[in-house]
């Protein structure tokens, strides 16, 4: 009998209130409140992680065609092994008591590790018939990616400390953003590893102030979400981007290159004639937010400012594509 399997699609994320600082490199628990959105390509022809998890006679996994060491503490194997007993199902033979997986990023600009972590979380839920505490699962998924909860819950989310652990809540659904698009403007610079940011930012003398500011912004975000004030949400995100990058640059981590800065200066001038905001996380993208019918204005600037554009929309939680059990 062939092994049991499930295949899941999960979506990457963009920070709204940016996270800087984690507990350690193993558990990766955030040190302060944060927020973000899940996204995908507007035409849905990419912008997701596709993961197939199957019962197997061996522990073996591949991410983007590269084999993953089962002993790697940041690999999905650690989470799967933890829930292994709850994932056993009728029809799973003793010969197939292990698990294997194949995971692939499909045209993702940034935030792929969140999507990967969430895809494994959804697979684990499927194998266990949902008989797992989702908040506990989310925190274990952080070992793969510290902000996995954003992708795991979908839409607009915030992550806050509740009863001694970090919990992610959905504040708005993808449909609430239907009149807006994010143009991902990808520049050719190399990405700074997120761990560089997490380890450096906590050394800043004003890190305590950053923690307080992030919490206050998440509280404000809740108010904006209750009013479904989408422009206000992205304007808050732009302010947070500015504060965040001033801190990390002071700590020796520069993400915004000269070309990116030149484009941001153009966006600042553009504000005089139309509504537009932007977000820069830890990678080489300037995520430009506009009304749905204004994306062409940004796309037309790709050649002048030397970026590759992709039109994005807010996405939901992971979805099961197929399963055999």
N, C-alpha and C positions, 0 to 999 in steps of 0.2 A: 504494500500500500504506500503511495507517495506521502511524503511528509506534509503535515499541516502548515498552512501559511496564511499571512495576511499582507496586503500591500496598502500603504498609506501615503497620502500627499499632505505635506505641511508647508507652511509659508514663512519666509524670513521676516525680519523685523527692522524697524527704524526707531531709535530713541526719541522721545518727546521731552521728558526730563531725564537727562543723560546720567548713566551710572558710572561712577569712578571710585573704585575701592571694593575689594572682596576680602573675605575672611582668610582664605588661604588658597593654594593652587589645587587642592584636592576637593574639598567640599564646595568652594566657590560661592559662599553665601554673601549676598550684597550687604554692604555696610550702611546703606541709607536707602530711603524711599526713591522710587524712580517710576517712569512711565514710558509707554511706547505703543506703536501700532504694528500690526502684521500687514504685509503687502504682497502683491503679486503683479505680474505684467497685466496691463489693462486689457490686452487681447487674450489673456490667459494662455498664451502660447509659450509658457515658461514662467519663471519666477517662483519656483517651489523646489522642495526636496522630495524625491520619490524613494521610499524605503520598502523593501520586502523582507519580512522576518519569517523564518520557517523552522519548524522542528527538524532536527538533524542528528546524525550520529557523531558529529564533531562540532567543536566551537571554532567557527571561522567567519570572518566578516570582511567586506570590501566597501570602501568609500571612494567613489569616483575612480573605480578600477584598482585602487591601491589596497593591498591586504593590510588589515589592522591587527596589531599584536593583542591577543586576548588578555594579556597581563597588563596592558596599558591602563593606568588608573583613571584616565580621562576618556576611556572608550565606552561605548554603550554596553559592553559585556558586563561591566561592574553592576549596572542597574538591572540588566536582564537576570544575572545570577541571583541578585537579591530577591526578585519576585518569581524565581523559577518554579517553586512549589505551587504557587497560586496560578501559574500559567499552564500547568499540566491539564490536558483535556482528554476526554474519551476519544479513542482512536489514535492516541499517541503511543506508539509501541515503545518498550524498554530500549530498543535499539536506537530510537530517535528521542533520546532524553536530553539532548543538548540543543543549542540553537545556532543558526547561521543567519547572516543577513547580507543584503546588497543595497547600498544606499548611493544615490546620485543627485548632485546639484544640477538643476535644469535652469540655466540662464539667470543666475542670482547675482545681484550687484553687491549686496552686503547683508550681513546677518544670517548667513547660511548655517552657522553652528546652532543658532536658536531653532531653526526649522528642523535640522537633523535631530536634535534632542527631542523636540516635540513629536516628530514622526515615530521615534522609538517609544515614546510615552503612549501614543495612541495604539501602537501595535501591542504593547503590554496590556493595555486596557482591553483590547479585543480578545487576546488569548485568555485573560482572566474573567471574561464576561463582566467587566467593570467592577469586580469585587476587590477594589483597591481604593484606599483613601487618596483622592486626587491631589490634595495639598501635600501629603507625604511624598507622593510620586513626583510632583513638581520639584520639590526640594532635592530629591535624589537626581533628577534630570539636570540640576544646576552643576553637578559634577562634570557634565558634558559642556554646558554653556550656562553661564551665570544668569542670563536673562531669558532662559528657556520658557518661562511662564508666559511671556508675551506671545509667543507662537503657539503655545499649548492652549491658551484661552482665545486668541484671535481678537480682531477688532481693535478698539482703543482700550488699553489696560493700564492699571497702576499696580505696583508691587510695594507692599508695606509690611511692617512688622506687626503681627497679630498673635497674641498668646505665645510669644517667645519664638515664633518662626516667621519667615517671609512668605507672604501669600499674595498671589496675583488675582485681581478681579477685573472682569470686563466692565467697562464704563459705557461704551457705545458699540453698536453693531456696524459692520461694513456699510450697510444701507444708509446709515446716517451721514456718510461721506460721499454719497453718490454724485453730488454736484461739483466735486473737487477731484483734481488729479495731482499726483506728485510726479514731476519729471526728474528722473534720476540722471544727473549730469556727471558722468564718469570721466575723471581725468586720468592721465597716464602715470601718475606718481604711484610709488609702491605703498602698501598699507603698513601702518605701524601695528605690531602685535598688540592685542588688547591687554595682555599682561604687563606690557611696558607702561601703559596708562595707569592700570590698577595699582602697580607697585610704586609709581612715582607720585601720583596725586596725593596719596595719604601722607606724604612727607611735607606737604606744603603747610606753612604756619597757619594758613587760613582754612585748612580743610574742615575744621569744626563748623565754620561759617557756611561752607559749601553744603555740609550735611543738613544744616538748619534751613538753608535756602531751598534745597531740593524738597524737603518735607513740606515747606510752605507752598511751593509750586504744585505739588501733588494735591494738597488741600484745595488750592484754587482751581486746579484741573477738574476736580470733582464738581465744583460749582458750575464751571463752564459746560461740563458734560450734561448736567441736569437741565441746562438751558439749550442743549444741542448747539452751542455756539462754536461752530467749526472754525471760523476765522480766528476767534479768540484763542482757541486751542493751539493753532499753529503759530500765532503771534507769541504766545507764551513759549512755545518750543524754540522760536528764533532767539528770544531773549536768553533762554537757557543755553543755547548753542554759544552765544557770545561769552557768557560768564565761564562756561566750561573750558573753552579753548584758551581764554586768558589765563586760567589756572594751569592747565597742562603745559602751555608754552613756557610759563614761568618755572615749571618743574623740569624743563628740558625735553619735552615731547612736542614736536611741531607736526601737525597734521595738515593744516591749511597752507598749501604752497602758494607761490607767487601767482601762478595762473588761476588758481582757485580764488585767491583774494581779488584779483582783477575782475573776475566774473561777479563776485559778491558786491563789489563796488558798482557794477552795472545794475545789479538788482536793486540796490539802494536808490539809485537814480530812477529806476523804473517805477518805484513805489509812488512817484508823483503823478503817474498817469493810469495806474491800475493796481488792483490788490495782488500782492505777491509776498510770499515769505520763503524762508529757506532753513534747512537743518544740515549741519555737518556733524557726523558722529566720529568714529575712529578711523574711517577709511578714506578712500580717494574720491568720494562722491559729494556733490552739493545737491541735496534733495530739495528741489524747487517746487513749491506748492502754489497752484493757481486754480482759478475756476475752470471747470471742465472744458469750456469752449475757448480757452486762452492758451492751450498747450502749444499751438503752432508758433506763438510769439517766442517761446523759449526754444523750441526745436530749431527754429531758424537761426539761432545764435551759436549753434554747435560748431560751425566752421570758424567763426570769428574768435571764439574763446577756447577752441581745441578740446572739446569734450564729446563723448559719445552719449547721446540721449536715449532714454527709455521711459515710456509713459507707464506709470504705475497707478494702482488703485488699492484701497484698503481691503484686506482679505480677512477671512474668518478663521475658525479653528481647524485643526487637521481633519481630513476626511478619509474614510476607508474606500479605496478604489476597488479592491476585490479581496476575497478570502476563501479559504477552503477548510471549513470546519463548521 
